[in-house]
Amino acid sequence: MTIDYIVNVVDALVKKAGSRDPFVICEVLDYKLHYIVFAD
């Protein structure tokens, strides 16, 4: 999986969840960082 693919998926999840919720944003950033760290 490329980082671009992961970012696109995460962005889609954020939009679906309603991107104004700070808790959702924090969770998404957590996933994003996790997958970017382990992508290499």
N, CA, C and O atoms as a GROMACS GRO file, in nm:
protein
  160
    1MET      N    1   0.084  -0.120   0.000
    1MET     CA    2   0.000   0.000   0.000
    1MET      C    3   0.087   0.125   0.000
    1MET      O    4   0.181   0.136   0.079
    2THR      N    5   0.055   0.216  -0.088
    2THR     CA    6   0.130   0.341  -0.091
    2THR      C    7   0.069   0.440   0.007
    2THR      O    8  -0.047   0.428   0.045
    3ILE      N    9   0.149   0.536   0.048
    3ILE     CA   10   0.100   0.638   0.141
    3ILE      C   11  -0.014   0.717   0.077
    3ILE      O   12  -0.110   0.752   0.146
    4ASP      N   13  -0.004   0.746  -0.054
    4ASP     CA   14  -0.112   0.819  -0.122
    4ASP      C   15  -0.244   0.745  -0.109
    4ASP      O   16  -0.348   0.806  -0.084
    5TYR      N   17  -0.239   0.614  -0.126
    5TYR     CA   18  -0.361   0.533  -0.116
    5TYR      C   19  -0.419   0.543   0.025
    5TYR      O   20  -0.540   0.562   0.042
    6ILE      N   21  -0.334   0.530   0.124
    6ILE     CA   22  -0.378   0.536   0.263
    6ILE      C   23  -0.439   0.672   0.294
    6ILE      O   24  -0.545   0.682   0.357
    7VAL      N   25  -0.371   0.778   0.248
    7VAL     CA   26  -0.421   0.913   0.273
    7VAL      C   27  -0.558   0.932   0.210
    7VAL      O   28  -0.647   0.992   0.270
    8ASN      N   29  -0.576   0.881   0.088
    8ASN     CA   30  -0.705   0.894   0.021
    8ASN      C   31  -0.815   0.820   0.098
    8ASN      O   32  -0.926   0.871   0.113
    9VAL      N   33  -0.783   0.701   0.145
    9VAL     CA   34  -0.881   0.624   0.222
    9VAL      C   35  -0.916   0.697   0.352
    9VAL      O   36  -1.033   0.708   0.388
   10VAL      N   37  -0.815   0.746   0.420
   10VAL     CA   38  -0.837   0.816   0.546
   10VAL      C   39  -0.920   0.942   0.524
   10VAL      O   40  -1.012   0.972   0.600
   11ASP      N   41  -0.886   1.018   0.417
   11ASP     CA   42  -0.962   1.139   0.387
   11ASP      C   43  -1.108   1.106   0.359
   11ASP      O   44  -1.198   1.180   0.400
   12ALA      N   45  -1.132   0.996   0.289
   12ALA     CA   46  -1.269   0.954   0.261
   12ALA      C   47  -1.342   0.920   0.391
   12ALA      O   48  -1.460   0.954   0.408
   13LEU      N   49  -1.273   0.854   0.482
   13LEU     CA   50  -1.334   0.820   0.612
   13LEU      C   51  -1.367   0.946   0.691
   13LEU      O   52  -1.472   0.955   0.755
   14VAL      N   53  -1.277   1.044   0.686
   14VAL     CA   54  -1.301   1.170   0.757
   14VAL      C   55  -1.426   1.238   0.703
   14VAL      O   56  -1.510   1.284   0.780
   15LYS      N   57  -1.436   1.245   0.571
   15LYS     CA   58  -1.553   1.309   0.510
   15LYS      C   59  -1.681   1.235   0.548
   15LYS      O   60  -1.783   1.296   0.577
   16LYS      N   61  -1.674   1.102   0.547
   16LYS     CA   62  -1.790   1.020   0.581
   16LYS      C   63  -1.831   1.041   0.727
   16LYS      O   64  -1.950   1.047   0.760
   17ALA      N   65  -1.732   1.053   0.814
   17ALA     CA   66  -1.759   1.065   0.957
   17ALA      C   67  -1.799   1.207   0.997
   17ALA      O   68  -1.854   1.227   1.105
   18GLY      N   69  -1.773   1.305   0.911
   18GLY     CA   70  -1.798   1.444   0.948
   18GLY      C   71  -1.672   1.503   1.006
   18GLY      O   72  -1.643   1.488   1.125
   19SER      N   73  -1.596   1.570   0.921
   19SER     CA   74  -1.459   1.607   0.954
   19SER      C   75  -1.446   1.714   1.062
   19SER      O   76  -1.334   1.749   1.099
   20ARG      N   77  -1.557   1.765   1.115
   20ARG     CA   78  -1.547   1.870   1.217
   20ARG      C   79  -1.532   1.814   1.358
   20ARG      O   80  -1.507   1.890   1.452
   21ASP      N   81  -1.548   1.684   1.374
   21ASP     CA   82  -1.538   1.624   1.508
   21ASP      C   83  -1.392   1.608   1.547
   21ASP      O   84  -1.320   1.529   1.484
   22PRO      N   85  -1.345   1.680   1.650
   22PRO     CA   86  -1.202   1.673   1.687
   22PRO      C   87  -1.158   1.532   1.725
   22PRO      O   88  -1.045   1.493   1.697
   23PHE      N   89  -1.248   1.456   1.789
   23PHE     CA   90  -1.212   1.320   1.829
   23PHE      C   91  -1.186   1.235   1.706
   23PHE      O   92  -1.091   1.156   1.702
   24VAL      N   93  -1.272   1.250   1.605
   24VAL     CA   94  -1.255   1.174   1.481
   24VAL      C   95  -1.124   1.214   1.415
   24VAL      O   96  -1.049   1.128   1.368
   25ILE      N   97  -1.096   1.344   1.410
   25ILE     CA   98  -0.972   1.391   1.348
   25ILE      C   99  -0.852   1.330   1.420
   25ILE      O  100  -0.758   1.284   1.355
   26CYS      N  101  -0.853   1.330   1.553
   26CYS     CA  102  -0.742   1.273   1.630
   26CYS      C  103  -0.725   1.124   1.599
   26CYS      O  104  -0.613   1.076   1.579
   27GLU      N  105  -0.835   1.053   1.595
   27GLU     CA  106  -0.829   0.910   1.566
   27GLU      C  107  -0.773   0.885   1.427
   27GLU      O  108  -0.690   0.796   1.407
   28VAL      N  109  -0.819   0.966   1.331
   28VAL     CA  110  -0.773   0.951   1.193
   28VAL      C  111  -0.624   0.981   1.183
   28VAL      O  112  -0.551   0.908   1.115
   29LEU      N  113  -0.578   1.086   1.249
   29LEU     CA  114  -0.435   1.118   1.247
   29LEU      C  115  -0.356   1.003   1.306
   29LEU      O  116  -0.247   0.970   1.258
   30ASP      N  117  -0.408   0.941   1.411
   30ASP     CA  118  -0.344   0.827   1.474
   30ASP      C  119  -0.327   0.713   1.374
   30ASP      O  120  -0.219   0.655   1.362
   31TYR      N  121  -0.436   0.680   1.302
   31TYR     CA  122  -0.429   0.576   1.200
   31TYR      C  123  -0.330   0.613   1.090
   31TYR      O  124  -0.251   0.530   1.045
   32LYS      N  125  -0.336   0.739   1.047
   32LYS     CA  126  -0.251   0.787   0.938
   32LYS      C  127  -0.104   0.768   0.977
   32LYS      O  128  -0.025   0.714   0.900
   33LEU      N  129  -0.070   0.814   1.097
   33LEU     CA  130   0.068   0.802   1.144
   33LEU      C  131   0.109   0.656   1.155
   33LEU      O  132   0.219   0.619   1.116
   34HIS      N  133   0.021   0.575   1.208
   34HIS     CA  134   0.049   0.432   1.224
   34HIS      C  135   0.082   0.368   1.090
   34HIS      O  136   0.182   0.296   1.078
   35TYR      N  137  -0.002   0.394   0.989
   35TYR     CA  138   0.018   0.329   0.860
   35TYR      C  139   0.138   0.386   0.787
   35TYR      O  140   0.208   0.313   0.716
   36ILE      N  141   0.164   0.516   0.802
   36ILE     CA  142   0.282   0.575   0.737
   36ILE      C  143   0.409   0.517   0.799
   36ILE      O  144   0.505   0.487   0.728
   37VAL      N  145   0.409   0.502   0.931
   37VAL     CA  146   0.527   0.447   0.999
   37VAL      C  147   0.554   0.304   0.953
   37VAL      O  148   0.669   0.266   0.931
   38PHE      N  149   0.448   0.224   0.939
   38PHE     CA  150   0.467   0.083   0.905
   38PHE      C  151   0.461   0.054   0.756
   38PHE      O  152   0.469  -0.062   0.714
   39ALA      N  153   0.447   0.159   0.673
   39ALA     CA  154   0.440   0.139   0.529
   39ALA      C  155   0.576   0.103   0.469
   39ALA      O  156   0.583   0.037   0.366
   40ASP      N  157   0.683   0.147   0.535
   40ASP     CA  158   0.818   0.128   0.479
   40ASP      C  159   0.876  -0.010   0.498
   40ASP      O  160   0.988  -0.036   0.454
   0.00000   0.00000   0.00000
